[in-house]
Amino acid sequence: MAQQGLLIDYEFCTGCHTCEMACKVEKGLEEGEFGIKLSQIGPWKLDDDKWEWDFVPLPTQRCDLCKDRLAVGKVPACVHHCQALCMEFGPVEELAKKATKPRVVIFTVEE
C-alpha cells in the first residue's frame, strides 16, 4: 500500500479548533495533550490595508493518522470534522499532485 498522508491548506484554515477537538475525543486525550495542535500566527499589520493572521494545524508525535479509523474504512477524525474543508487524506503521491500552491503542506507518519 502507498504511504498515506495528510494535506493541509493553510490558506483556508479558519482557526475553529475542530480538528483538535475531534482528535482529543477520538484518542481520549487529556487536557494539554494533542494529536493535532492549532497554532496562531499574528495578527500583525503588513501595510496600510493588509494584515497577516494565520492558523496552522500541526500534527504532533501522537498523531498516527487515526490508524484505527483507517482500518474500518474511515478518514482521520481531523479530516472528517474539518469545517473549512482544508484537510485531505490520501496517498502521498496523489496529495503531492494537489500541493501546487504556497501554504499547503503534507504530513506523514511512520508506519
Secondary structure, 3 states (H helix, E strand, C coil): CCCEEEEEECCCCCCCCHHHHHHHHHHCCCCCCCCEEEEEEEEEEEECCEEEEEEEEEECCCCCCCHHHHHCCCCCHHHHHCCCCCEEEEEHHHHHHHCCCCCEEEEECCC
